[in-house]
Amino acid sequence: MMGWDVFKQYFNAWESSTANVVEAWLKSPLVLEPAGTWLSMMMKTKAAADKNAATAWGALGLPTKRDQERALHALNQIQSRLIDLEEQLADMKAATAAPKKA
């Protein structure tokens, strides 16, 4: 058990000093600027790829992701309205059935 405690103590010391070095390194403009440039480039590439994919699907006559999202949104709205109407109908049935029993 003593070996584990020694290992844990050394590991904690190593992790603490490493974390400090890595944190300082990641805050450096020498790392942040190229990382930001790379991220911007990747986002532009992804946007172009998404646009090309949507164009290709559209050319085949298939719905694009945007078309599917619009259809799903409309379906959710219709479903919500249907649930509301069913609740109103149940309330109306309950209201008309209650006086007959009394």
C-alpha positions in Angstrom: 0.0 0.0 0.0 2.9 2.3 0.7 4.1 2.0 -2.9 0.7 3.3 -4.1 0.9 6.3 -1.9 4.4 7.2 -3.1 3.2 6.7 -6.8 0.2 8.9 -6.1 2.3 11.6 -4.5 4.7 11.7 -7.5 1.9 11.6 -10.0 0.1 14.5 -8.3 3.3 16.6 -8.3 3.9 15.7 -12.0 0.3 16.5 -12.9 0.4 19.9 -11.1 3.6 21.1 -12.7 2.5 19.8 -16.1 -0.9 21.5 -15.9 0.8 24.8 -15.1 3.1 24.5 -18.1 0.3 23.4 -20.5 -2.0 26.1 -19.3 0.6 28.8 -19.8 1.4 27.4 -23.2 -2.3 27.3 -24.3 -2.7 30.9 -23.3 0.2 32.0 -25.5 -0.5 34.0 -28.6 1.9 31.8 -30.4 -0.6 28.9 -30.0 -3.9 30.9 -30.0 -3.4 32.8 -33.3 -2.6 29.7 -35.4 -5.3 27.7 -33.7 -7.8 30.5 -34.4 -6.7 30.7 -38.0 -7.0 26.9 -38.4 -10.4 26.9 -36.8 -11.7 29.7 -39.1 -10.3 27.8 -42.2 -12.0 24.6 -41.1 -15.3 26.3 -40.5 -15.2 27.9 -44.0 -14.3 24.5 -45.4 -17.2 22.8 -43.6 -19.6 25.6 -44.7 -18.5 25.1 -48.4 -18.9 21.3 -48.0 -22.3 21.6 -46.5 -23.4 23.9 -49.3 -22.1 21.6 -52.0 -23.8 18.6 -50.3 -27.1 20.5 -50.2 -26.7 21.5 -53.9 -26.0 17.8 -54.8 -29.0 16.5 -52.9 -31.2 19.2 -54.4 -30.0 18.4 -57.9 -31.0 14.8 -57.4 -34.5 16.0 -56.3 -34.0 14.8 -52.7 -34.8 16.9 -49.6 -31.8 18.7 -48.1 -31.2 18.9 -44.4 -32.8 22.3 -44.3 -35.9 21.0 -46.1 -36.1 18.1 -43.6 -35.8 20.5 -40.6 -38.6 22.7 -42.0 -40.9 19.7 -42.6 -40.1 18.4 -39.1 -40.9 21.8 -37.6 -44.2 22.0 -39.4 -45.0 18.5 -38.3 -44.3 19.4 -34.7 -46.5 22.4 -34.9 -49.4 20.3 -36.3 -48.9 17.7 -33.6 -49.0 20.4 -30.9 -52.2 21.8 -32.3 -53.7 18.4 -32.5 -52.9 17.6 -28.9 -54.4 21.0 -27.9 -57.6 20.2 -29.8 -57.8 16.8 -28.3 -57.5 18.3 -24.8 -60.2 20.9 -25.6 -62.5 18.2 -26.9 -62.0 16.1 -23.8 -62.7 19.1 -21.6 -65.9 19.9 -23.6 -67.0 16.2 -23.3 -66.3 16.3 -19.6 -68.2 19.6 -19.1 -71.3 18.3 -21.0 -71.3 14.9 -19.3 -71.1 16.4 -15.8 -74.5 18.1 -15.7 -76.3 15.0 -16.9 -75.1 13.0 -13.9 -76.2 15.6 -11.4 
